[in-house]
Amino acid sequence: MRGGSGGSGRALAETPSPQGPSPTGSRPTGSRWSDLTHRVLSALVLLPVTLLCVWVGGYAFLLLVAVAGLVLAYEWLGMCGHTSSDSVFFWFPTAVVAVSAGAGLGHAGAGLVVVVIGTVAAAIWGAHYSDTRPGPARPGSPVRNDVAADVPVEPGDVGFDGAGHAGIGDVGHAGTDDAAHAGIVGTDHAAWAAWPIPPKCDLALGFAWLSLPAVALLWLRADPVAGLPNTLFVLAIVWSSDIGAYMLGRLVGGPKLARAISPGKTWSGAIGGLASAVLAGIAVAACFSPEISSSHVIGPGIVLGIISQAGDLLESALKRHFGVKDSGHIIPGHGGLLDRLDALLAVAPIAALLAFTVGRGVVLWR
């Protein structure tokens, strides 16, 4: 996605060492953990602020979501190739913040209405102006070779990172062959740039993808009884999925999970991320409902854990579609905020739907 938050740092494709890949097919120990310092430092800065706003709730949490939405909106416009001279550079972020404001002030229904209106408006705008907008990598066109060589594949992005979620041109990290990897750049990854969604729908897709999770998170936290535990439950699952996938993926490596989307993601990382997500969910549930059996948490933990990883894969596919390495550069050594929150964007609406199903005032693991 990352996840939230959690997520991990981006890495350029690295040149194989003269000695070539290790016998086990893993990257050298030094480079394997080269981004760990960036991950820890960013967590030390972002985690306390996030937890404080979640704990306080109300306007503090609304401000957090609104600021994040504003940054995400500008990053999405940047990936689409828009510049500050485009009118959409004003109304698109404004509409995203308006959605957050509506939901955060207790009008989640109004927020959803704005989501629909904004998505339709973005689709109309895209239909009229998509053919004339600028941009280094036009959506729907093949990924440029100079970009494809480094198109994210960030180390451990929510996870499954056994060989290091490195660049598409990353040879040597997983013991792959240079020529074989070059073939992937020209085939599988170029194909991802021409996915079924037409360029004129990019803005509409982005508006829905960014604004709906904002409504979901604010509505979830607004529950006076279960808002805090449910929000912490969701964040713990997303963050732990990222950490578990990063650690086990780097240590174990192994078969690729989705080579055509993200060559660095492995099944070992996916398993580690899912196991960590469930354990984190059990820990949060134990804090708020010690009388509840752990078996009640496994179901929602697995569902949200899988959705978290799916959100990360979707973000990787989106960046290939746009032909960009990172969504932005707001987090030094990591990339953009969208790279960090990809998993949370996918999990939040599902979590809100689960909360709506069980009813207000009820925790997700009941």
Buried (B, 14 or more C-beta within 10 A) or exposed (E): BBBBBBBBBBBEBBEBEEEEBBEEBBBBEEBBBBBBEBBEBBBEEBBEEBEEBBEEBEEBBBBBBBBBBBBBBBBBBBBBBBEEEBEBBEBBBEBBBBBBBBBBBEBBEBBBEBBEBBBEBBBEBBBEBBEEBEBEBBBBBBBBEEBBBBBBBBBBBBBBBBBBBBBBBBBBBBBBEEEEBBEBBEEBBBEBBBEEBEBBBBBBBBBBBBBBBBBBBBBBBBBEEBBBBBBBBBBBBBBBBBBBBBBBBBBBBBEBBBBBBBBBBBBBBBBBBBBBBBBBBBBBBBEBBEEBEBEBBBBBBBBBBBBBBBBBBBBBBBBBBBBBBBBBBBBEBBBBBBBBBBBBBBBBBBBBEBBEEBEEEBBBBE
